Amino acid sequence: MSGTKKDNMENFEQLVEELELDQEEAKPIEIGQGLIAYRKYLWALKFINDKIERLKTYKQEVINDVDHAIKTQGNNVTRIKEEIEKAIIADPIADKTKTGGRTLSLPDIATVSLSKLSEKIDIEDPEAVLDELGEEFKKVKVSLDTTKAKKHIKETGKLPKGATKREARTLSIRFKR
């Protein structure tokens, strides 16, 4: 039963039919027919295992393609948002808000809001921050109460080891329905 892929596919289809594999149960092996009775089942098993491996490979390739497309489009979203943020800061067409942010309304598609620049605290190493700030910043389990620690850092202005300070804005886009 060797030959081309087309021959193998035809042989496989013939085996599926002969062994009734398209039914709920396979046709029983005829006892007393010798090794030839097993041969068809073994060929069917080989074809099926090969097909499973090809399908697994194909599935992984599709997953990889989809993951790549998601990553690419995610990068596009990030770049577009960064461009909107840069432009809305500099462009006089964007209205200034009372709180120091910016807003831009396009009635047919979206309203874009950019918050004022504010300080954000990032806790990169909770254990180091906890060691430096002390027990009062512990939660019930042994971990840092990051909300309390961030507030304390902002109030005191002292940045402990394991934390960094950065400036950030929040960009909000609300699409029209």
PEJO-V146087 format. One record per residue. N is the residue number from 1. RES is the residue in one letter. PHI is phi in radians with two decimals (* if undefined). NEAR is the number of other ideal C-beta (glycine too) atoms within 8 Angstrom. D_FIRST is the distance of its C-alpha to the first C-alpha in whole Angstrom. Layout:
N:RES:PHI:NEAR:D_FIRST
N:RES:PHI:NEAR:D_FIRST
//
This chain:
1:M:*:5:0
2:S:-1.82:3:4
3:G:2.67:6:7
4:T:-1.34:5:10
5:K:-1.08:5:11
6:K:-1.10:6:12
7:D:-1.07:8:8
8:N:-1.07:12:7
9:M:-1.15:8:11
10:E:-1.11:8:10
11:N:-1.07:12:7
12:F:-1.11:11:10
13:E:-1.08:8:13
14:Q:-1.13:8:12
15:L:-1.11:13:11
16:V:-0.99:10:14
17:E:-1.19:8:16
18:E:-1.10:8:15
19:L:-1.56:11:16
20:E:1.00:9:19
21:L:-1.27:8:19
22:D:-1.43:5:21
23:Q:-1.59:7:24
24:E:-1.15:2:26
25:E:-2.19:5:24
26:A:-1.25:8:21
27:K:-1.08:7:20
28:P:-1.09:4:21
29:I:-1.21:7:19
30:E:-1.34:6:20
31:I:-1.29:5:22
32:G:1.52:4:22
33:Q:-1.64:7:19
34:G:1.48:5:18
35:L:-1.14:5:15
36:I:-1.03:7:13
37:A:-1.12:11:14
38:Y:-1.39:8:14
39:R:-0.95:8:10
40:K:-1.05:11:10
41:Y:-1.17:11:13
42:L:-1.20:8:11
43:W:-1.10:11:8
44:A:-1.05:13:11
45:L:-1.08:8:13
46:K:-1.09:8:11
47:F:-1.03:12:11
48:I:-1.15:8:14
49:N:-1.08:8:16
50:D:-1.08:8:15
51:K:-1.12:9:16
52:I:-1.05:8:19
53:E:-1.11:8:20
54:R:-1.10:8:19
55:L:-1.15:8:22
56:K:-1.10:8:24
57:T:-1.10:8:24
58:Y:-1.05:8:25
59:K:-1.03:8:28
60:Q:-1.13:8:29
61:E:-1.11:8:30
62:V:-1.12:8:31
63:I:-1.05:8:34
64:N:-1.08:8:34
65:D:-1.09:8:35
66:V:-1.16:8:37
67:D:-1.05:8:39
68:H:-1.11:8:40
69:A:-1.12:8:41
70:I:-1.10:8:43
71:K:-1.10:8:45
72:T:-1.05:8:45
73:Q:-1.19:8:47
74:G:-1.07:8:49
75:N:-1.11:8:50
76:N:-1.08:8:51
77:V:-1.04:8:53
78:T:-1.06:8:55
79:R:-1.11:8:56
80:I:-1.13:8:57
81:K:-1.09:10:59
82:E:-1.08:8:61
83:E:-1.14:8:62
84:I:-1.07:11:63
85:E:-1.07:11:65
86:K:-1.05:8:67
87:A:-1.21:9:68
88:I:-1.16:12:69
89:I:-1.21:9:71
90:A:-1.58:5:73
91:D:-1.44:7:73
92:P:-1.17:3:76
93:I:-1.18:4:75
94:A:-1.40:13:74
95:D:-1.27:6:76
96:K:-1.48:6:78
97:T:-1.61:10:78
98:K:-1.07:3:81
99:T:-1.54:6:79
100:G:1.75:7:78
101:G:-1.63:11:74
102:R:-2.36:11:73
103:T:-2.52:11:72
104:L:-2.49:10:71
105:S:-2.02:6:70
106:L:-2.03:8:68
107:P:-0.94:5:69
108:D:-1.44:4:66
109:I:-2.38:6:63
110:A:-2.89:8:64
111:T:-2.01:9:67
112:V:-1.95:14:67
113:S:-2.16:12:69
114:L:-2.22:14:69
115:S:-1.22:11:71
116:K:-1.17:8:74
117:L:-1.22:7:73
118:S:-2.37:8:73
119:E:-1.37:8:72
120:K:-2.17:8:69
121:I:-1.86:12:69
122:D:-1.91:8:65
123:I:-1.62:12:65
124:E:-1.58:6:62
125:D:-2.32:9:63
126:P:-0.96:10:65
127:E:-1.13:8:65
128:A:-1.14:10:67
129:V:-1.13:16:69
130:L:-1.08:13:70
131:D:-1.04:8:71
132:E:-1.39:9:74
133:L:-1.46:11:75
134:G:1.82:6:75
135:E:-1.06:4:75
136:E:-1.14:5:76
137:F:-1.71:12:73
138:K:-1.39:10:71
139:K:-1.59:7:69
140:V:-0.94:3:69
141:K:-1.45:4:66
142:V:-1.33:4:66
143:S:-2.74:8:65
144:L:-1.44:13:67
145:D:-1.42:9:69
146:T:-1.11:8:68
147:T:-1.09:6:70
148:K:-1.14:8:73
149:A:-1.13:16:72
150:K:-1.09:10:72
151:K:-1.08:8:75
152:H:-1.08:10:77
153:I:-1.10:14:75
154:K:-1.10:9:76
155:E:-1.19:6:80
156:T:-1.52:6:81
157:G:1.35:6:79
158:K:-1.63:5:78
159:L:-1.71:8:74
160:P:-1.31:10:73
161:K:-1.02:8:70
162:G:1.69:12:67
163:A:-2.25:14:68
164:T:-2.26:7:68
165:K:-2.01:9:70
166:R:-2.51:7:69
167:E:-1.79:7:70
168:A:-2.61:8:68
169:R:-2.22:11:68
170:T:-1.98:6:66
171:L:-1.75:11:65
172:S:-2.19:8:64
173:I:-2.19:10:63
174:R:-1.99:7:63
175:F:-1.37:6:61
176:K:-1.30:7:63
177:R:-1.49:2:61
//
